[in-house]
């Protein structure tokens, strides 16, 4: 349980010279998430923070939004035929009175890019299930008052300097302990608008790393994360933008490109979306009102 790396023999070829050596690889195993005893989803992940991953996944699904809606999370004993516990199956039990979604083979799971929904249906699904409003894109008002499950809309709007954003990739990379040994993990980090690292999770799947962050925040009663910036390694897919919106995070930054649907979702919900964040260069695809820009933005 919790093993994140494994050793494997590898044949190494360097400038024509052949040698053998052990190599450190990131561990990838399935995690089955059950809800009130019924199978809900299976995700391939790096072991560790399994309860947080399950809780964060359910935040993304719109099932959970407050710590008191979660009764407990347990490992399922006897997960294999011989009765042993693999620590790869968890059961999430909701608190009494929390609505249980319809769990069927045809259920509306929009958290994976292969869900089969069209773009408009995906956008509508997030917009109608999100608990907190990120802002209207005009006055920069963020939903900082949404901790009680309301729409938000109060509190001071988040502002971040582009210079601060430019420091986040290096700070994220410097905190990736397992990546240094394997080179095979994605990372997601929560930062303050001043660039202070609040939390960081690594996983073989970037979406799992975000779920682990959000799940930990749920367990600590910190949702919505309206004062935080989410920094991710790799690209910004619709799935990651959706997870940011569902957790009430107003700013999502990525070192690589966003997808078209991620940009559409950001524009629809008021999410600030920054891509190609490398050094002092970046592209702002939506929500530029949260960035302290020195010059006016002109049209193309």
Beta strands, then each sheet from edge to edge (+ up, - down):
strand 1: 5-14
strand 2: 17-26
strand 3: 29-35
strand 4: 38-45
strand 5: 70-75
strand 6: 89-94
strand 7: 186-191
strand 8: 197-203
strand 9: 229-232
strand 10: 251-254
strand 11: 272-278
strand 12: 281-286
sheet 1: 1+ 2-
sheet 2: 4+ 3- 6- 5+
sheet 3: 8+ 7- 9+ 10+ 11+ 12-
end
